[in-house]
Amino acid sequence: MPEWEYRKIDLGDLPREKTDLDFLAKAGDDGWELIAITIHNMAYLNRPISKQRSKQKKSKRELYRTLVTTAPHPFFFQ
């Protein structure tokens, strides 16, 4: 089963000389896939973790996994 890493981009807080599509295209070139854009203009992306990156980022991923399992899902509003 593949492991995933996640990223979010605040599209409303980007430099004025570039558009949000420029940033999303660059993220796509780096292997990121767009999951969703919220009504607050936040883009959520994911990409599979390669075995090499998995070894390098183990501690950050474990911290994130802990945060995700204790926090509510960002797409479910209460």
N, CA, C and O atoms as a MOPAC input file, in Angstrom:
PM7 MOZYME 1SCF
protein

 N      0.84100 1    -1.17300 1     0.00000 1
 C      0.00000 1     0.00000 1     0.00000 1
 C      0.89700 1     1.25000 1     0.00000 1
 O      1.81600 1     1.35100 1     0.81200 1
 N      0.63000 1     2.19800 1    -0.90600 1
 C      1.48100 1     3.39900 1    -0.94300 1
 C      1.24300 1     4.28700 1     0.27700 1
 O      0.14800 1     4.33300 1     0.83700 1
 N      2.30000 1     4.98600 1     0.66400 1
 C      2.18300 1     5.98900 1     1.70600 1
 C      2.10800 1     7.35000 1     1.01600 1
 O      2.67100 1     7.53800 1    -0.06300 1
 N      1.40700 1     8.29800 1     1.64800 1
 C      1.17700 1     9.60100 1     1.03900 1
 C      1.71900 1    10.71100 1     1.92000 1
 O      1.77000 1    10.58900 1     3.14400 1
 N      2.12300 1    11.79900 1     1.27000 1
 C      2.42400 1    13.02100 1     1.99800 1
 C      1.45400 1    14.08700 1     1.49500 1
 O      0.95400 1    14.00800 1     0.37300 1
 N      1.19900 1    15.07500 1     2.33400 1
 C      0.18000 1    16.07100 1     2.04600 1
 C      0.74600 1    17.47200 1     2.14800 1
 O      1.71600 1    17.72500 1     2.86200 1
 N      0.12000 1    18.36900 1     1.42200 1
 C      0.55200 1    19.77500 1     1.39700 1
 C     -0.67700 1    20.63700 1     1.19800 1
 O     -1.64200 1    20.22700 1     0.55300 1
 N     -0.63400 1    21.83200 1     1.75700 1
 C     -1.70500 1    22.78000 1     1.47400 1
 C     -1.09100 1    24.10600 1     1.05300 1
 O     -0.02900 1    24.49800 1     1.53600 1
 N     -1.77700 1    24.78700 1     0.14400 1
 C     -1.31700 1    26.07400 1    -0.36600 1
 C     -2.45400 1    27.06600 1    -0.19500 1
 O     -3.56800 1    26.83200 1    -0.66300 1
 N     -2.17100 1    28.17000 1     0.47400 1
 C     -3.15300 1    29.24500 1     0.61500 1
 C     -3.10300 1    30.07500 1    -0.67000 1
 O     -2.21000 1    30.90500 1    -0.83900 1
 N     -4.05200 1    29.85500 1    -1.56600 1
 C     -4.04800 1    30.51700 1    -2.86500 1
 C     -4.30200 1    32.01100 1    -2.75900 1
 O     -3.96800 1    32.76100 1    -3.67700 1
 N     -4.88600 1    32.45300 1    -1.65600 1
 C     -5.13300 1    33.87800 1    -1.45900 1
 C     -3.91500 1    34.62400 1    -0.94600 1
 O     -3.94100 1    35.85100 1    -0.84900 1
 N     -2.84800 1    33.90800 1    -0.61500 1
 C     -1.66600 1    34.51800 1    -0.01700 1
 C     -0.44000 1    34.31900 1    -0.90500 1
 O      0.67000 1    34.15800 1    -0.39800 1
 N     -0.62800 1    34.32900 1    -2.21800 1
 C      0.47600 1    34.12800 1    -3.15300 1
 C      1.00100 1    35.47700 1    -3.63800 1
 O      0.25800 1    36.45900 1    -3.63200 1
 N      2.26800 1    35.54800 1    -4.06000 1
 C      2.80000 1    36.80200 1    -4.61500 1
 C      1.99000 1    37.25100 1    -5.83000 1
 O      1.50600 1    36.41700 1    -6.59500 1
 N      1.84500 1    38.52600 1    -6.00300 1
 C      0.99000 1    39.07000 1    -7.07100 1
 C      1.51900 1    38.81400 1    -8.48200 1
 O      0.74300 1    38.82800 1    -9.43800 1
 N      2.81400 1    38.58300 1    -8.63000 1
 C      3.35800 1    38.41300 1    -9.97700 1
 C      3.05100 1    37.04400 1   -10.57500 1
 O      3.31500 1    36.82200 1   -11.75700 1
 N      2.50500 1    36.12800 1    -9.79300 1
 C      2.16300 1    34.80000 1   -10.30100 1
 C      0.69800 1    34.49900 1    -9.99400 1
 O      0.14100 1    35.01000 1    -9.02200 1
 N      0.09000 1    33.67800 1   -10.81900 1
 C     -1.28800 1    33.28900 1   -10.57100 1
 C     -1.32700 1    31.97500 1    -9.79900 1
 O     -0.32900 1    31.26000 1    -9.70600 1
 N     -2.49800 1    31.67300 1    -9.25000 1
 C     -2.64800 1    30.40800 1    -8.53100 1
 C     -2.40700 1    29.22000 1    -9.45800 1
 O     -1.91900 1    28.18300 1    -9.00800 1
 N     -2.73700 1    29.34800 1   -10.73200 1
 C     -2.50200 1    28.25700 1   -11.68100 1
 C     -1.01400 1    27.99700 1   -11.88100 1
 O     -0.61000 1    26.85300 1   -12.08800 1
 N     -0.19500 1    29.04700 1   -11.82200 1
 C      1.26100 1    28.87000 1   -11.92400 1
 C      1.77100 1    28.00900 1   -10.77300 1
 O      2.57600 1    27.10200 1   -10.98300 1
 N      1.30400 1    28.29200 1    -9.55200 1
 C      1.75000 1    27.52500 1    -8.38900 1
 C      1.25400 1    26.08500 1    -8.44100 1
 O      1.99100 1    25.15800 1    -8.10400 1
 N      0.00600 1    25.89800 1    -8.86200 1
 C     -0.53100 1    24.53300 1    -8.95500 1
 C      0.16700 1    23.73900 1   -10.04900 1
 O      0.40000 1    22.54100 1    -9.88900 1
 N      0.50600 1    24.39300 1   -11.16500 1
 C      1.23600 1    23.71500 1   -12.24200 1
 C      2.63300 1    23.31500 1   -11.77300 1
 O      3.09600 1    22.21600 1   -12.07900 1
 N      3.30900 1    24.19700 1   -11.03300 1
 C      4.63200 1    23.87400 1   -10.49700 1
 C      4.54000 1    22.71000 1    -9.51800 1
 O      5.38300 1    21.81400 1    -9.54000 1
 N      3.52600 1    22.71500 1    -8.66300 1
 C      3.33900 1    21.60100 1    -7.73400 1
 C      3.09800 1    20.30900 1    -8.50300 1
 O      3.61800 1    19.26000 1    -8.12300 1
 N      2.31600 1    20.37100 1    -9.58100 1
 C      2.07900 1    19.19200 1   -10.41700 1
 C      3.35900 1    18.66600 1   -11.04000 1
 O      3.55000 1    17.45500 1   -11.14800 1
 N      4.24400 1    19.58200 1   -11.45600 1
 C      5.53700 1    19.16500 1   -12.00300 1
 C      6.37400 1    18.42800 1   -10.96100 1
 O      7.20200 1    17.58500 1   -11.30700 1
 N      6.15700 1    18.74800 1    -9.68400 1
 C      6.89200 1    18.10100 1    -8.59600 1
 C      6.19900 1    16.83600 1    -8.09500 1
 O      6.62000 1    16.24800 1    -7.09900 1
 N      5.13100 1    16.41600 1    -8.78900 1
 C      4.46600 1    15.16700 1    -8.43100 1
 C      3.25000 1    15.30800 1    -7.53500 1
 O      2.65200 1    14.30300 1    -7.14900 1
 N      2.86900 1    16.54300 1    -7.19300 1
 C      1.70600 1    16.76100 1    -6.32900 1
 C      0.42400 1    16.68000 1    -7.13700 1
 O      0.37400 1    17.14900 1    -8.27500 1
 N     -0.61900 1    16.08500 1    -6.55500 1
 C     -1.94300 1    16.00800 1    -7.17900 1
 C     -2.90900 1    16.84100 1    -6.35600 1
 O     -2.91300 1    16.77100 1    -5.12700 1
 N     -3.72200 1    17.62500 1    -7.03600 1
 C     -4.71100 1    18.45300 1    -6.35600 1
 C     -5.85300 1    17.57400 1    -5.86300 1
 O     -6.44100 1    16.81700 1    -6.63600 1
 N     -6.16700 1    17.67700 1    -4.56800 1
 C     -7.27400 1    16.92300 1    -3.98300 1
 C     -8.52900 1    17.77600 1    -3.97800 1
 O     -9.59200 1    17.33800 1    -4.41700 1
 N     -8.39600 1    19.01000 1    -3.47300 1
 C     -9.56300 1    19.88600 1    -3.34700 1
 C     -9.11700 1    21.32600 1    -3.16600 1
 O     -7.98800 1    21.59800 1    -2.75600 1
 N    -10.02500 1    22.24200 1    -3.47800 1
 C     -9.87000 1    23.65100 1    -3.14200 1
 C    -11.10200 1    24.03300 1    -2.33200 1
 O    -12.23300 1    23.84100 1    -2.77900 1
 N    -10.87800 1    24.57000 1    -1.15000 1
 C    -11.99300 1    24.91400 1    -0.26700 1
 C    -12.55900 1    26.28700 1    -0.62200 1
 O    -11.98900 1    27.01900 1    -1.43100 1
 N    -13.67900 1    26.61700 1    -0.00800 1
 C    -14.29000 1    27.92400 1    -0.25700 1
 C    -13.42700 1    29.05600 1     0.29600 1
 O    -13.63100 1    30.21900 1    -0.05100 1
 N    -12.46600 1    28.72000 1     1.15200 1
 C    -11.55900 1    29.71600 1     1.71400 1
 C    -10.28400 1    29.83700 1     0.88300 1
 O     -9.29800 1    30.41800 1     1.33500 1
 N    -10.30500 1    29.28500 1    -0.33900 1
 C     -9.20400 1    29.36900 1    -1.29700 1
 C     -7.94100 1    28.65300 1    -0.82000 1
 O     -6.82600 1    29.10700 1    -1.07600 1
 N     -8.12600 1    27.53600 1    -0.12700 1
 C     -7.01300 1    26.70900 1     0.33700 1
 C     -6.96500 1    25.46500 1    -0.55300 1
 O     -7.95600 1    24.74500 1    -0.67400 1
 N     -5.81300 1    25.21800 1    -1.17400 1
 C     -5.63900 1    24.04700 1    -2.03400 1
 C     -4.97400 1    22.93100 1    -1.23700 1
 O     -3.96800 1    23.16200 1    -0.56700 1
 N     -5.52500 1    21.73200 1    -1.30300 1
 C     -4.95900 1    20.55500 1    -0.63600 1
 C     -4.43400 1    19.61000 1    -1.71000 1
 O     -5.12500 1    19.31000 1    -2.68300 1
 N     -3.18600 1    19.14200 1    -1.51600 1
 C     -2.53500 1    18.28700 1    -2.48900 1
 C     -1.94200 1    17.07000 1    -1.78800 1
 O     -1.69900 1    17.08600 1    -0.58100 1
 N     -1.71200 1    16.01300 1    -2.57100 1
 C     -1.01000 1    14.84600 1    -2.04300 1
 C     -0.12900 1    14.25100 1    -3.12300 1
 O     -0.29300 1    14.54000 1    -4.30900 1
 N      0.81400 1    13.41200 1    -2.69700 1
 C      1.65300 1    12.65100 1    -3.62800 1
 C      2.18000 1    11.43100 1    -2.89200 1
 O      2.37500 1    11.47100 1    -1.67700 1
 N      2.41000 1    10.34800 1    -3.62100 1
 C      2.97100 1     9.16200 1    -2.97000 1
 C      4.39500 1     9.43500 1    -2.50800 1
 O      5.14000 1    10.17900 1    -3.14600 1
 N      4.75300 1     8.82500 1    -1.39800 1
 C      6.10500 1     8.98400 1    -0.85900 1
 C      6.98800 1     7.90200 1    -1.45600 1
 O      6.67300 1     6.71500 1    -1.36700 1
 N      8.10200 1     8.31400 1    -2.06900 1
 C      9.05700 1     7.33800 1    -2.59300 1
 C      9.80900 1     6.71900 1    -1.42100 1
 O      9.83900 1     7.29000 1    -0.33100 1
 N     10.41100 1     5.56300 1    -1.63800 1
 C     11.14400 1     4.89500 1    -0.56000 1
 C     12.29200 1     5.75600 1    -0.05700 1
 O     12.56600 1     5.77200 1     1.14300 1
 N     12.96800 1     6.47200 1    -0.94800 1
 C     14.07900 1     7.32900 1    -0.53800 1
 C     13.57500 1     8.49200 1     0.31200 1
 O     14.14100 1     8.77100 1     1.36900 1
 N     12.51000 1     9.18000 1    -0.13500 1
 C     11.94900 1    10.28400 1     0.65600 1
 C     11.36000 1     9.77200 1     1.95300 1
 O     11.37900 1    10.47100 1     2.96600 1
 N     10.83600 1     8.55300 1     1.93200 1
 C     10.24100 1     7.97700 1     3.13200 1
 C     11.28200 1     7.84100 1     4.23700 1
 O     10.99100 1     8.12800 1     5.39800 1
 N     12.47100 1     7.41600 1     3.89500 1
 C     13.53200 1     7.26500 1     4.89400 1
 C     13.99400 1     8.62200 1     5.41400 1
 O     14.28900 1     8.76100 1     6.60100 1
 N     14.05900 1     9.63000 1     4.53200 1
 C     14.53700 1    10.94800 1     4.91900 1
 C     13.52700 1    11.70400 1     5.77700 1
 O     13.92800 1    12.46100 1     6.66100 1
 N     12.23800 1    11.52000 1     5.54300 1
 C     11.21600 1    12.32000 1     6.20600 1
 C     10.43300 1    11.54200 1     7.24400 1
 O      9.31000 1    11.92500 1     7.57400 1
 N     10.97500 1    10.48900 1     7.75500 1
 C     10.24600 1     9.62400 1     8.67900 1
 C      9.73200 1    10.39700 1     9.89000 1
 O      8.56700 1    10.24100 1    10.25600 1
 N     10.56000 1    11.22300 1    10.51900 1
 C     10.13100 1    11.89300 1    11.74600 1
 C      9.01800 1    12.90300 1    11.47500 1
 O      8.06800 1    12.97400 1    12.25500 1
 N      9.10000 1    13.67800 1    10.40900 1
 C      8.04400 1    14.63700 1    10.07900 1
 C      6.74200 1    13.91500 1     9.74900 1
 O      5.66400 1    14.35100 1    10.15100 1
 N      6.85000 1    12.80600 1     9.01300 1
 C      5.65700 1    12.06200 1     8.63900 1
 C      4.98700 1    11.46600 1     9.87400 1
 O      3.76000 1    11.46900 1     9.97500 1
 N      5.77600 1    10.96200 1    10.80400 1
 C      5.20100 1    10.39900 1    12.02500 1
 C      4.50100 1    11.47700 1    12.83900 1
 O      3.43200 1    11.23800 1    13.40100 1
 N      5.10400 1    12.67100 1    12.90400 1
 C      4.46700 1    13.78100 1    13.60500 1
 C      3.14800 1    14.14000 1    12.92900 1
 O      2.13500 1    14.32500 1    13.60300 1
 N      3.15400 1    14.23900 1    11.59500 1
 C      1.93300 1    14.57900 1    10.86500 1
 C      0.86700 1    13.50600 1    11.07500 1
 O     -0.30300 1    13.82400 1    11.28900 1
 N      1.26700 1    12.24400 1    11.01400 1
 C      0.31300 1    11.15400 1    11.19700 1
 C     -0.34400 1    11.26000 1    12.57900 1
 O     -1.54000 1    11.00500 1    12.71700 1
 N      0.42800 1    11.63100 1    13.59000 1
 C     -0.12800 1    11.81900 1    14.93300 1
 C     -1.13800 1    12.95900 1    14.93400 1
 O     -2.21100 1    12.84000 1    15.52400 1
 N     -0.79800 1    14.06700 1    14.27400 1
 C     -1.71500 1    15.21000 1    14.22100 1
 C     -2.99300 1    14.86700 1    13.46700 1
 O     -4.08400 1    15.26200 1    13.87600 1
 N     -2.86100 1    14.13800 1    12.37400 1
 C     -4.03100 1    13.80100 1    11.56100 1
 C     -4.97100 1    12.86500 1    12.31600 1
 O     -6.19000 1    13.00500 1    12.21800 1
 N     -4.42800 1    11.93000 1    13.05400 1
 C     -5.30200 1    10.99100 1    13.74300 1
 C     -5.99500 1    11.62700 1    14.93900 1
 O     -6.99700 1    11.09500 1    15.41700 1
 N     -5.48100 1    12.76400 1    15.44100 1
 C     -6.11500 1    13.41200 1    16.58500 1
 C     -6.94600 1    14.62700 1    16.18700 1
 O     -7.69900 1    15.15400 1    17.00500 1
 N     -6.81800 1    15.07600 1    14.93900 1
 C     -7.55100 1    16.26800 1    14.49500 1
 C     -8.72800 1    15.85200 1    13.61800 1
 O     -8.67500 1    14.80300 1    12.97600 1
 N     -9.79600 1    16.66200 1    13.58200 1
 C    -10.91800 1    16.36500 1    12.68700 1
 C    -10.50300 1    16.53900 1    11.23500 1
 O     -9.58900 1    17.30600 1    10.93500 1
 N    -11.15900 1    15.84200 1    10.35100 1
 C    -10.87800 1    15.92600 1     8.92700 1
 C    -11.16500 1    17.35400 1     8.43800 1
 O    -12.20800 1    17.91000 1     8.78300 1
 N    -10.25600 1    17.97200 1     7.63300 1
 C    -10.43200 1    19.36700 1     7.24600 1
 C    -11.64400 1    19.61900 1     6.34800 1
 O    -12.08000 1    20.76400 1     6.23000 1
 N    -12.19700 1    18.59300 1     5.71600 1
 C    -13.30100 1    18.81800 1     4.80600 1
 C    -14.66900 1    18.59900 1     5.46300 1
 O    -15.70000 1    18.79400 1     4.82000 1
 N    -14.68300 1    18.20600 1     6.70500 1
 C    -15.93600 1    18.03200 1     7.41100 1
 C    -16.09400 1    19.19600 1     8.37300 1
 O    -15.34200 1    19.32300 1     9.33900 1
 N    -17.07600 1    20.04200 1     8.10300 1
 C    -17.29100 1    21.21100 1     8.94200 1
 C    -18.27400 1    20.87500 1    10.02600 1
 O    -19.27100 1    20.19400 1     9.78400 1
 N    -18.00200 1    21.34600 1    11.20900 1
 C    -18.88000 1    21.07300 1    12.34100 1
 C    -19.73900 1    22.26300 1    12.66600 1
 O    -20.54200 1    22.20800 1    13.59700 1

